[in-house]
Amino acid sequence: MIRFLTLVLVAFAFVLPRSACKAEIASTQRPNVLLICVDDLRPELACYGASHIDSPNIDRLASQGRLFQRHYVQAPTCGASRYALLTGTYGPAGNEALFSRAKQLSQSPDSVNPSMPAWFRDHGYTTVSVGKVSHHPGGRGGQLWNDDSILEMPHSWDRHLLPAGPWKHPMGWMHGLADGEIRKSAGEMDVYQSADGDDETYPDGISVNESLRQLDLLASDGDQPFFLAVGILRPHLPFGAPAKYMRPYVDRVFPPTPHPAKPEGKTTWHGSGEFMKYNRWGQDPNTDASFAMKVRKHYAACVTYADAQVGRVLDKLESTGASDNTVVVLWGDHGWHLGEHAIWGKHSLFEESLRSPLIIRSSNVHRPGVPADAVVETIDLFPTLCELVGIDAPDYAEGISLQASLRNPSAQGHVAVSYHHKASTIRTDRYRLVVHQDGFHELYDHEHPAKETINVATANPKLVTELSELLGDRLEKSR
């Protein structure tokens, strides 16, 4: 029996009147921005050298733009990482960071700087968000994340959309499996799944359909540039994707997991609580190699499913005729451990949690397809996008424009700072230093084959002091 899916569109448009001056800023010559945010995406893609992963659409984008080999997020958790992206600043470490900002904005509007989409909106752009761009898909709070009176990003989007389809509401969509299955208890929901069906069998197919509709609408308005953010949910837990994306992986050989042992000594290791709370049929990937491989392959299937959604968006952009005048960014909100350091998830300050994909396609990219090896960080995107479209970046944006790396893939980068709960970290070209709030230090040398498995802090006290001071200065200036 064919079931017709009803799209439940959660929409809100907080429209402020634009002055004549702002209207004059808009120009058909000013580039559009398409920002694609992918949840929990490791840089384990073909374009990043992973021969066992199928990611043809992201690979195509990388061949047309600049892939950043060493891009680091500000936090290994969705809400705080997206706060940094959408404000261009270091910020709180928790998932409620944007809601806290919204509360402050309501109480003292002059004390809160405009978000990145608000900045573009104030410079004549139509701003639209579809899917999971801020932490809550659709950008609302409340018990089911659908309360129009609790906005995650006030004054930022002309349209902030989340089509929930058979998943009924944003919370259901966020943790949904096939055909409208909603997570009521994680322990009763399978950690992975691959049901037969088309792309709309799982949540991303529904939301990307809306993204395509928005692209048509935005591209048809030739008088005003657009800033469209598309949030793709997979490969976020639970790992559910249509079976057609799983089949190619069933018999595929995967490389062994590097550094799979639980680290000794004090680190930011954790027990993978987000992963372990799902139904695992009594199996533990840290002790069952067969189960670990099944998890890795279902994650890979979700990556290929997400890649297909990226392809749909890029193809639609091309068909509208707006592609040549649109800056495209693909950004992963953080990495994800698949057994490295005996972790299955994010939430650590190891490389696997903090390194994520970043690709920028623009007419300003010289020698497209050549990757950049510079260390960069998420907050660099705000000033970069401003420069690429020809508007001034705000003084409060704390990142550094990546224009130099777009012109020259060999350009130098800079240190990257990240944080989570009781520790913070700084990544240089060679080292990672982790500073715990109690004063303990982890120092890792990435020129050594051991990477982040041998703490060399005690052997390098001067370097620890120098990097600790630099890390402290960077975070202090942001507060």
PAKOL-534881 format. One record per atom (N, C-alpha, C, CB): x, y, z; residue in one letter. Coordinates in steps of 0.02 Angstrom, whole numbers, plus 50000, padded with zeros to 5 digits. Glycine has a CB too. Layout:
<recs>
XYZA...
</recs>
This chain:
<recs>
500434994150000M500005000050000M500445006250000M499525000050062M500315010549953I500725016649947I500485021849995I500715019349874I500945024050035R500775029250084R501035035950061R501065027550154R500585040750059F500795047450039F501055051150101F500205051450005F501665053350095L501975056850152L501745064150153L502745056450148L501535066150210T501335073150219T501905077050249T500705073750263T502125082150214L502665086250241L502385091050292L503015090050184L502665090550352V502495095250405V503045100450405V502425091750475V502905106150378L503415111250369L503405116150428L503325115050304L503945115950466V504015120650522V504365126750495V504405117450582V504025132350492A504315138150459A504195144350500A504025139050389A504685148750497F504615155050532F505005160350494F504865154550605F504725166050483A505085171350449A505085177550493A504775172850380A505655178950522F505725184950564F505985190450518F506215183850625F505535194250488V505715198850436V505745205950464V505225198550378V506335208850460L506415215750480L506395220150418L507085216750519L506105225950420P506095230350362P506795232350343P505675236550375P506955231850280R507605233750256R507575241050233R507845229150198R508075244750250S508095251750229S508235252150154S508625255550268S508095257850125A508245258850054A508985257850041A508025265750031A509395260050090C510125259350082C510315252050076C510485262450142C510025247650119K510185240550117K509935237550052K509895236950177K509345239750029A509085237049967A509545238649909A508395239649953A509855244549911E510305246449857E510945242349857E510475253849863E511125239549915I511735235549919I511665229249877I511885233749992I511045226249877A510945220149840A511065221249766A510235217449852A511365216349735S511525216949664S511545210049633S512205220549653S511325209649571T511355203249536T512075201249525T510975203649470T512535205849529Q513245204249519Q513565201549583Q513615210349496Q513265202649640R513555200249702R513445192649707R513255203949764R513955188849723P513875181549726P513395179249780P514545178249736P513035173949765N512635170549815N513095166149858N512075166149781N512815163549912V513175158849955V512735152749966V513375162150023V513015146849954L512695140549970L513145137050021L512585136149906L512905136450082L513275133250136L512955126550151L513285137850200L513335121150141I513085114450154I513425111850217I513215109650094I513025110550269C513275108150333C513105100750340C512985112250393C513605096550352V513495089350358V513675087250429V513905085350306V513225083550461D513285081850531D513725075750541D512595080450561D514205076150588D514615070450609D515035067550552D514175064950638D515225071650505L515585069150446L516345069250457L515405073350384L516645063450457R517375062850460R517665064650391R517585055650480R518305066750390P518635067650325P518865060950297P519235072550332P518425056050299E518545049450271E518125048950208E518365043750322E518375052250156L518045052750092L518555051350038L517725059850082L518325049649978A518795048149924A519255054049911A518425046249861A518985060149913C519395066049899C519895067449954C518945072149890C519805064450012Y520295064850066Y520745058750069Y519925065750133Y520705054550017G521165048950012G520895042350036G521755050450050G520245041850052A519945035550075A519685031650015A519375036950127A520055026749992S519865023049932S519285018349943S520465019149906S519095017050006H518555012350020H517875015850027H518705008450083H517845022450019I517225026250028I516995029049961I517335032050079I516335028449948D516035031349887D515755038249904D515485026649859D516055043449877S515825050349890S515905054549826S516225053549949S515595052349771P515735055649706P515535062949702P515385051949653P515005064949736N514765071849731N515205076649770N514045072249754N515395074649831I515855078849869I516535078949834I515925076249942I516735073349805D517365073149767D517345078049708D517515066049742D516775078249674R516695082949618R516775090149641R516015081949584R516465091649698L516525098449725L517255100049741L516085099349787L517605095149771A518305096249788A518725097349726A518575090249827A518565094049672S518955094849610S518855101649578S518765089449560S518305105049598Q518135111549570Q518325117349616Q517405111949554Q518555115749676G518695121049724G519315119449764G518105122049771G519325121849827R519895120749870R519695116249929R520185127449896R519995110549934L519905106149991L520435107750043L519945098649969L520225108450105F520685109850161F520815103350198F520385115350209F521435101050194Q521625094750225Q521605094950301Q522315092750202Q521755100850329R521795101350402R521365107150427R522525102450425R520715105950422H520225110550450H519995107750517H519615111650401H519985112150568Y519785110050635Y519195114250660Y520385110750684Y518725110850691V518145114150719V518315116950788V517535109350724V517885121250814Q518005124150880Q517785119550937Q517635130750885Q517325115050923A517085110650977A516855104050947A516515113951017A516965098450981P516775091950955P516055090050974P517245086650981P515615094850969T514905093650982T514505098450939T514745094551058T513905096250919C513535099850867C513395107150884C512885096450854C513085108450942G512855115150958G513415120150963G512485115051021G513955118450998A514505123151007A514885124250943A514975120751062A514965119050902S515305119750838S514905124250791S515415112950806S514255123450790R513835127550747R513785134750773R513135124450740R513825135550837Y513875142350865Y514475145950835Y513925142150943Y515045142650835A515655145850808A515575147350734A516255141250819A515295142750696L515185143850625L514735149950613L514875137650592L514175150150649L513645154950635L513755161750668L512995152250656L514235162250713T514395168750743T515085171150725T514325168350819T515515166650701G516205168550685G516635169750746G516205174650642G516435166950803T516795168250865T516865161750905T516435173550907T517385161550948Y517415156250998Y516825157351045Y518095156251036Y516585152051075G515995152851117G515935147451170G515375153051076G515335146651198P515225141551248P515325134551220P514515142151277P515435129651264A515595122951242A514985118351236A516075119851289A514405120551258G513825116051260G513365116751200G513435117251322G512895111951195N512425111951139N511905117451144N512085105251136N511825120551202E511335125851210E511625132751197E511035125551280E512215133051167A512565139351158A512155144451120A513225138251122A511835142451065L511455147251026L510815149351061L511285144150958L510505144951098F509915146951137F510105151851193F509565140751167F510685150851223S510915155651274S511035162451243S511565153051308S511325162351183R511425168751147R510765172051131R511825167451081R510265168151111A509605170851095A509285173951156A509155165451066A509365170751214K509095173551276K509415180151293K509175168651334K510075180451285Q510435186751298Q510215192151249Q511195185651293Q510095190151187L509865194951136L509195197851154L509835191551068L508755193751182S508085196251201S508115200851261S507625190451216S508605199751305Q508655203851365Q509065210151354Q508965199751421Q509565209851311S510005215551299S510235215551226S510615215451347S509805217751180P509955217251109P510625220351088P509415220451069P510805225851119D511425229351099D512055225751121D511415236351127D511975220651164S512565217251189S512755211151147S512445215051260S512365209651096V512485203651055V512615205750983V511885198751060V513175203550956N513335205050886N512915200950838N514075203850873N512785203550778P512395199750729P512735193150711P512285203950666P512335188150698S512605181750674S512845182450602S512065176150679S513165177350576M513385177650507M512795178350458M513785171350489M512255174350464P511695175550418P511375182350428P511175170150427P511345184750490A511065191450502A511495196750468A511015192950578A512155195950470W512605200750438W512485200950363W513345198950453W512405195050333F512265194850261F511575197650246F512315187550234F511105196250290R510425198950281R510425206550283R509955196150336R510815209350329D510865216550335D511225219650275D511215218450399D511575215550236H511915217950176H511545215850112H512625215350174H510885214850119G510475214050060G510345206950037G510785217550005G510545202050076Y510445195050057Y509785192350084Y511025190850081Y509455188050046T508925183950072T509245177950105T508415181750016T509085176750169T509415171350206T508905165850222T509735174050271T509085159750205V508635154050214V509035148250242V508295152050147V508745144850291S509035138850321S508545133050314S509225140050396S508795127350291V508385121350284V508755115450316V508215119950209V508415111650358G508725105850388G509085107650453G509205102550340G509615103950468K509995105250529K510585109750513K510225098750561K510515116150527V511045121050517V511275123650585V510815126850471V510805126350624S510955127550695S510845120850731S510495133250725S510895120750797H510885114250830H510205110750823H511045115150903H509655114550831H509005111550824H508775112250751H508495114750872H508615106750717P508345107350650P507725111750650P508175100350621P507725116750607G507165121450606G507245127250655G506535117850621G507725126750701G507905132450742G507425134550796G508015138050700G507075129750826R506595131450879R506715127050940R505885130550854R506495129650998G506545125751060G505885122551077G506775130251116G505785121151140G505195117751162G505305110251165G504615119351117G504815106651192Q504885099551205Q505015095651141Q504265096951239Q504695097551087L504785094051023L505165098250972L504095092150994L505475103650996W505875108050954W505455111450899W506455104150922W504835113050916N504395116050866N504005121950894N503925110850838N504255125050947D503915130550979D504135137150946D504065130751056D503685140350909D503845146450873D504035152250918D503265148450830D503895151650982S504065157151028S504775156551056S503565157351086S505115151051041I505805149951066I506255148951006I505845143751114I506575154350985L506985154150924L507715153450942L506875160550883L508065149250904E508765148150916E509195153750889E508985141450885E508975156850834M509365162150802M508915167850780M509755159450741M508675171850827P508235177550809P508585182350761P508015181250872P508195185350717H508415190650672H508915188350619H508715196350713H508975181750609S509495179150564S509235176750497S509845173650598S508675173350496W508435170150435W507775173150411W508355162550447W507715174150347D507065175850319D506595169850322D507145178250246D506885163950312R506495157750319R506955152550353R506235155150249R506695149450406H507065144350443H506625138150442H507245146750517H506785133350400L506315128050381L506555121150402L506195128250308L506065117050422L506205109950434L505585105950415L506415108650507L505585102850357P505035098350340P505115091750376P504985097350263P504675090150422A504755084250463A504475077950432A504435085350529A504025078650382G503745072750350G503425068050400G504265069150311G503495061550390P503175056750435P503485056550505P503195049950405P504045060150515W504355060350581W504025065550626W505105061950573W503525068950601K503035073050639K503305079750665K502805069050697K503905079950690H504165086150719H504925085950716H503915086950793H505265091650727P505985091850720P506365086850763P506235098650736P506135085750825M506485080850867M506425073850837M506215081050938M505845072250811G505755065650780G506195064950718G505035064650761G506225070250678W506645070250618W507375069350635W506555076750578W507595072750688M508295072750708M508545065750726M508405077450766M508125061750757H508335055050780H507925049650746H508275054550857H507745050750683G507285046250649G507625040650610G506855050050603G507275035050606L507465029550562L506925028950508L507565022850601L506925023350472A506525022850411A505775023750423A506645016150379A505475027150374D504735027550370D504415030350432D504455020750357D504725035450461G504415038950516G504545036250585G503705039150506G504995031350592E505155028850659E505485034250700E505605022550655E505205035750758I505455041050801I505765038050864I504875045950820I506315040950885R506645038450945R506265040451007R507365041150949R506005035651043K505685036751107K506165034951164K505035032751113K506495029351155S507025027151201S507595024751158S506775021651250S508195027651167A508755025751126A508905018251132A509375029751145A508805015451190G508945008451200G508485003851161G508885006751272G507925006551137E507455002651097E507525004051023E506745003951119E507995008351004M508105010050934M508775007250911M508085017750923M508775003850855D509385000650830D509915005850813D509234996350769D510535004350828V511085009050816V511225009850742V511715006850852V511055004750702Y511105005450629Y510545001750595Y511795002850604Y510425003650532Q509855000950495Q509965002650421Q509175003850521Q509704998250377S509724999850305S509094996850273S510374997050271S508555000650274A507914998350248A507864999750174A507335001550286A507514995450138D507394996650067D506955002850059D507064990550034D507075006550006G506675012449991G507075017849957G506375015150055G506725023049938D507065028649905D507365033349957D506575032349859D507635038949934D507965043549981D507505046350033D508285049149943D506855046850017E506375049650065E506185044750120E505755051850028E506455038650117T506335033750170T506645036050235T506625026950150T507175040150230Y507525042850288Y507475050550287Y508265040550289Y507585053850344P507435060950351P507755065550300P507635063150418P508375064450280D508705069150235D508365069850168D509415067150224D508065064450143G507725064950079G507165070050079G507455058150059G506805070450135I506255075150142I506515082350145I505835073550205I507015083550186S507255090450195S507625092950133S507715090950256S507975088550099V508325090750038V507825092449983V508815085350013V507265089049981N506735091049934N506555098349944N506115086549941N506485100350007E506325107350022E506905111950002E506165108250096E507515109750012S508095113749992S508085115149916S508745110250011S507885110149878L507845111049805L507305116049787L507715104349770L506745115849823R506205120749810R506455127749827R505575119049852R506815128349882Q507065134949901Q507575137549851Q507385134549971Q507985133149825L508465135349774L508115138149712L508925129449753L507585134849691D507195137349634D506915144349650D506625132549617D506635145149709L506345151649728L506875157049731L505995151049795L507435155549762L507955160549772L508285162449707L508475157949821L508415157549664A508755158949601A508305162849553A508975152549568A507645162349563S507185165949519S507145173349535S506495162849523S507395175249595D507385182249615D508055185349594D507275183049692D508075187849533G508695190549506G508925197049536G508635191349434G508505200249577D508675206749605D509025206249673D508055210849612D509055200349701Q509315199849769Q509725193449776Q508745199949821Q510345194049801P510745188049811P510475184049870P511495189949823P510665177749873F510425173549928F510995170349966F509965168149901F510845168950030F511275165050074F510855159150096F511545169350136F510965153350066L510585147450081L511015142450118L510305144350016L510795140550177A511145135450217A510735129050216A511265137950291A511035123650195V510705117050191V511045112450241V510735114150119V510665109850289G510935105350339G510755098150325G510705107350408G511255093950315I511145086850303I511285082950367I511595084250244I510815078750387L510845075350452L511345069550454L510165072850471L511305065050407R511755059350407R512455061550388R511505053950358R512955058250421P512945051850456P512845052150532P513555048250442P512435056650556H512285056850628H511935050350650H511845063050645H512045048450713L511695042750743L510945043850744L511945041450814L510545038450740P510735031650724P510915031050650P510175026750742P511345026350632F511595025850564F511085022450518F512265022050563F510615026350494G510095023750451G510135026750382G509405025050480G510155022550330A510185024850261A509845019650217A510915026050238A509555021650160P509245016750116P509725011050098P509005020150052P509445005150090A509854999150079A510294999650017A509414992950074A510075003449968K510475004049906K511155007149920K510105008049855K511225010949973Y511865013949990Y512295009250032Y511755020550027Y511985004250063M512354999450103M512634993750061M511914996650158M512264991750009R512454985749971R513174985849946R511984984949913R513424991449918P514114991249893P514644989949946P514274997749859P514464990850009Y514954990150063Y514964983150095Y514824995250116Y514464979150080V514384972750116V515024968550112V513804968850087V515314967950053D515914963750045D516544967850035D515814959049986D516514974250044R517094978550033R517594977850090R516884985850024R518224977850073V518754977450123V518924984450147V519384973950094V518904985350213F519074991750244F519774991350274F518544993650298F520124996850277P520784996850309P520704996050385P521165003250293P521214993650419P521174992950491P521124999850525P521774989150519P520814999950583T520755006150622T521425007750655T520205005550674T521695013750644P522325015550677P522225017050751P522655021550642P522725015150790H522735016850862H522075015050897H522895024250872H521865008650895P521205006850922P521195005850998P520975000650890P521755006051031A521775004651103A521555010651144A522475002551125A521245009251200K521075014551247K521715017751272K520645011751307K521765024351272P522395027651292P522535026751366P522365034951276P523185026551381E523395026251451E523485033351478E524055022151458E523425034151543G523515040651572G522905045051563G524125044051544G522975051351583K522425056051581K522345058951511K522525061651633K521745058351483T521585061251418T520855063451419T521715055951360T520595065351362T519885066951357T519485060951332T519775073051311T519755055051340W519395048851322W518735048551361W519835042551337W518245045451330H517595044351363H517315037551340H517095050151347H516785035551370G516505028951359G516005028351302G516175026651419G515995033251256S515565032951196S514825032451214S515775027051152S514615036351264G513935035851289G513395036951237G513845040551343G513495041751192E512985043151141E512865036951098E513185049151098E513405033551080F513355027551038F513095021551078F514045025851007F513375020551137M513225014551175M512505014251201M513695014051233M512155019951204K511485019751231K510965016851182K511265026751250K511155016151118Y510705013151069Y510695005551077Y510895015150998Y510195002351046N510174995151045N510744992451003N509494992651018N511184988551033R511764985650999R511744978050999R512424988051031R511164975351016W511074968051017W511584964751063W511124965250946W511774968251117G512234965651166G512964965451143G512034958851184G513114968951090Q513794968751062Q514164975251076Q513764967350987Q514824974751082D515254980451096D515794980751041D515584979951167D515824986251003P516314986450948P517034986350972P516194992550907P517154987951036N517844987851061N518094980751076N517894992051123N517624976051080T517824969151095T517594964251041T517534967051162T517204966550993D516934962250941D517114965250873D516154961350948D517634962450841A517884965250778A517374964950723A518514961650757A516974959650721S516464958950670S515934964350676S516144951950673S515714965550738F515224970850749F515514977650733F514974970650822F516144978750752A516464985150737A516474986450662A517194985150765A516604981350622M516604982250550M515904983650523M516894975950516M515404980550552K514714982050531K514544989350545K514214977350566K514754991750604V514634998750621V514975003350570V514875000350692V515605001950556R515975006050508R515645006150439R516705003550502R515385000450418K515085000050352K514405003550350K514994992750330K514035003250404H513405006950405H513525014450408H512965004850464H514045016450444Y514235023550443Y514425025550371Y514835024950491Y514805021350337A514995022850268A514385023450222A515475017450241A513895019150233A513285019550193A512935026250204A512805013750210A512935028550267C512635035150282C513025040750249C512615036250358C513675040050246V514085045050211V513905045350138V514845043550219V513825039550106T513655039550035T512945042150023T513725032350007T512495040750069Y511825043650067Y511855051250073Y511375040650123Y512245053750121A512325060950128A512635063950065A512755062650189A513135060450037D513455062849976D512955063349919D514025058049956D512485058649915A511975059049863A511535065249871A511535052749864A511405067049934Q511005073149946Q511395079349926Q510795073550021Q512045079349940V512475084849916V512435085349840V513205083849939V512455079649806G512415079649734G511755082549708G512495072749707G511205080849742R510555083549722R510555091149727R509995080549765R510835093749781V510845101049791V511285104349738V511095102849862V511875101549726L512325104549676L512025104249606L513005100949677L511695098749591D511385098249524D510825103349516D511115091049513D510435104249569K509895109249565K510185116249557K509455108949628K510715117849594L511035124349587L511255125449515L511635124949634L511535120249485E511755120749415E511165121949368E512135114349395E510615118449380S510035118949335S509695125749339S509535113549350S509775129249396T509465135849402T509845141149363T509425137849475T510465139749344G510875144649310G511255149149357G510465148849266G511195148049423A511515152349472A512195149749495A511075153149533A512405144049470S513005140849496S513635145049488S513105134249463S513715148149430D514325151949416D514395158049461D514345154149344D513835160449488N513865166349532N513705164549604N513375171649507N513895158449624T513755156249692T514375153249723T513185151049692T514555155649782V515095152749822V514795146749858V515405157949872V515105140949850V514855134849882V515355132649936V514745129149830V515095131349995V515505128850051V515205122350075V515555134050109V515615117150082L515405111050116L515815110650180L515515104750072L515455109850236W515775110150303W515505104450346W515655116950337W515955100750378G515745095850427G515785098750497G516185089550423G515275097650538D515245101250602D515745098450654D514545100850631D516015092550643H516565089850683H516715082950655H516385089350760H517225079750682G517395073050660G516995067850699G518135071850667G517235061650695W516895056050729W517375050250734W516225053950692W517465047650794H517885041750803H517515035450781H518105041150878H517855031250744L517605024650727L518085019450755L517515023750651L518205019950820G518625015150855G519325017550871G518685009050814G519535023250843E520175025950862E520165027750936E520355032150819E520685025850973H520725027051045H520145023551082H520715034551060H519855018451051A519285014851081A518695019451095A519505011351145A518585024251051I518015028751055I517575027750993I518245036251062I516915027751004W516425027550950W515975033650959W516015020750950W516175039150929G515795045350936G516255051350930G515435045551003G516015056950956K516405063150956K516595064851028K516005069050922K516555071151047H516605073351117H517295072551149H516125069651158H517805070851112S518485070851138S518865076751108S518855064051123S519475077851132L519905082951100L520475079651062L520185087851153L520375073551041F520835070350995F520705072850923F520775062650999F521195071650880E521155073750810E520515071250777E521755071150772E520315065050791E519745062050757E519095065750771E519675054850776E519025068850829S518425072650845S518425079650815S518335073050920S519015082450805L519075089550789L519215091050716L519615092550830L519465086250679R519625087450608R519015085450567R520255083350586R518815089950522S518225088550481S518325091350411S517585091450513S517905089250363P517975091650295P517805099150289P517535087750248P518175102450246L518015109250225L518215110050153L518365114550271L517735111950111I517855113150040I517525119650021I517585107149996I517875123849984I517605130249960I517685130449884I517955136349993I517125131649850R517145132649777R516945139749761R516675127549742R517375143149725S517255150249708S517665151849647S517445154949768S517455157049612S517845159349555S518525162149577S517465164749516S518595163549641N519235166049668N519745160549680N519105169749732N519555154249673V520015148749686V520485147949626V519625142149699V521125148649639H521635147549588H521865140349593H522225152449597H521985137149537R522195130149535R521695125649571R522895129349564R521055125849550P520555121749584P520745114349581P519865122749553P520545110849632G520695103749637G521335102149674G520745100849569G521755107249686V522375106249724V522205107549797V522945110949699V522305102749842P522115103749912P522605108249949P522085097049948P522355111450001A522765115550045A522935111550108A522405122250064A523555111850130D523775108150189D523815112650251D524445104850176D523635118850244A523695123550300A523205121850356A523575130750277A523415122950418V522965122350475V522495128350475V523355121750542V521845127150474V521335132450477V520795130250525V521045133950405V520335134850540E519795133250588E519135136050564E519965135850658E518595133550594T517925135250571T517775142650572T517415131550613T517995146250623I517825153350627I518115157350569I518055156250693I518565154450531D518845157850473D518335158750417D519445154050446D517795155050418L517315155350363L516945161950358L516815149750369L516775164950415F516395171250414F516785176650375F516245173650486F517395178450395P517745183450356P517905181350285P518385185350391P518005174850274T518135172450206T517545173750160T518305164950207T516945171950183L516355172950141L516225180350129L515745169650174L516335184450179C516245191650169C516715194050113C516385195450234C517335191950116E517825194250066E517645191549997E518525191950086E517415185449993L517255182449928L516665185849893L517115175149937L516185188449933V515605191549901V515665199149898V514975189749938V516195201949929G516305209149923G515955213449974G516105211449857G515845210750035I515585214950089I516095215050145I514885212250114I516085220250186D516565220750240D516415215550294D516545227850271D516935212450319A516855207950376A516805212050440A517455202850381A516395209950488P516335213850550P516965213250593P515725211450590P517085218350633D517675218350676D517665212650727D517735224950712D517065210450747Y517025205450800Y517145198250775Y516345205850833Y517155197250709A517305190650683A518035188850700A517185190350605A518145183350733E518795181750762E519235177550716E518705178150826E518965175250660G519365171150615G519795175150568G518915166650576G520165171550527I520615174550477I520385172250408I521365172450491I520295176950363S520065175250296S520525170150263S520025181550252S520225165350229L520595160150194L520745161950122L520215153550197L520665168250105Q520775170450036Q521465168650012Q520665177950030Q521975169150055A522655167550033A522715160250012A523155168950090A522385155850049S522395148750031S521985147249969S522145144550089S521475151349955L521085150449894L521495152549833L520435154449898L521915157549842R522345159649787R522945155049778R522585166849798R523195152549834N523805148549832N523735142749881N524425152849849N523665136549856P523565130849902P524155129649949P523435124749863P524725132749935S525315131949979S525375137350031S525945131749937S524875141850035A524905147350083A524935144650155A524295152050074A525245148550198Q525305146650268Q524625147250304Q525825151050303Q524525142950353G523925143350394G524075146550461G523635136450404G523735144350512H523825147150579H523595141950630H523425153850588H523675143250693V523465138450743V522705137950745V523745140350812V522465132250769A521745131150777A521605129550851A521495125450731A521095132750877V520905131950948V520235128350953V520865138950983V520195123750999S519565120051012S519485119151087S519565113150976S518875117351107Y518725116751178Y518115112251189Y518605123751210Y518095109351248H517515105251266H517535103851341H517505098551225H517035106151376H516955104951448H517575106951487H516805097551460H517975102151512K518505103751560K519195104051529K518495098651614K519245105051465A519905105551433A519845109651369A520195098551418A520415112251347S520455115751283S521095113551248S520435123451293S521145115051184T521705112551146T521905117451092T521535105851115T522545117151073I522805121251018I523185116550971I523255127051044I523055117250907R523375113150856R523825117650814R522845109550811R524465115950810T524925119450767T525065114950707T525585121250805T525525117050665D525695113050607D525955106150628D526225116750565D526305105850685R526605099550706R526305096650770R527335100650717R526095100750816Y525905098250882Y525165099450898Y526335101650935Y524925095350944R524295096750978R524425096951053R523745091450960R524235102551085L524265103051157L523555103151184L524665109351179L523415099051234V522775099051270V522915101351341V522435091951269V522545106451363V522625109251431V521985107851470V522785116851429V522045103951523H521475102551566H521395108151617H521555095651601H520795109151641Q520665114551689Q521045113651754Q519925115051703Q521235107451770D521615106351831D522365107151821D521475099451858D522565109351760G523265110751747G523645105151713G523605112351809G523335099351703F523675093851670F523745095251595F523295087151681F524295092951565H524425094251494H524525087751456H525055098651487H524245087651396E524405082451347E524745085851288E523755078451324E525305083351266L525645086051207L525795080251159L526305089751226L525575081051096Y525675075851046Y526055078650987Y524995072951024Y526525074650962D526945076550905D526695072850843D527695074950919D526415076550796H526135073450736H526655071550684H525625077950705H527285073150696E527805070650653E528055063750676E528385075550651E527825061450733H527995054850758H527445049950738H528095055050836H527635043850717P527115038950696P526595037550750P527455032550677P526775038550813A526295037150867A525725042150869A526655037150933A525815047950836K525295053150834K525045054850904K524705050850790K524395053950916E524105055950980E524025050051028E523425059350969E524545045951032T524535040351079T525095040851131T524595033751042T525585045251120I526125046051168I526155053351189I526805043851138I526035054551253N526055061251281N526785063251294N525635061751347N527025068351258V527725070451264V527785077051302V528045071151194V527285078651343A527285085151378A527875085751426A526635085951416A528005080551465T528545081151515T529225082051483T528545075051560T529315079751422A529955080451388A530035087051352A530045074751338A529495091151350N529515097451314N529195103051355N529145096751246N529465104551414P529145109451458P529115116451428P529505109751524P529635118451392K529635125151363K529085125851310K530325126751332K529015120851267L528495120951216L527805120951247L528575114951168L527715117051300V527075116851335V526895123751362V527085111751393V527385127151391T527255133951417T527075138751361T527875136551455T527445138551306E527325143151250E526625142051221E527855142251195E526455135751209L525805134351179L525235135651228L525775127151154L525345134351291S524835135851342S524675143251343S525055133451411S525195147451341E525095154651341E524735156951278E525765158251348E524925154051221L524595155951159L523855153951160L524945152751098L523715148051184L523025145751190L522625150251237L523005138551215L522925151851294G522585156251342G522445163151314G522985156851405G522935165851277D522845172451247D522275172351196D523485174751213D522245167051155R521725166751104R521025166451135R521835160651058R520955162351186L520295161651217L520115167751259L520275155351260L520615170751290E520475176551332E520235182451291E521095178551371E520525183351232K520335188951189K519615188251164K520805189351129K519365182151163S518685181151138S518155182251190S518625174151110S518365183351252R517875184051306R517795191351327R518075179751366R
</recs>
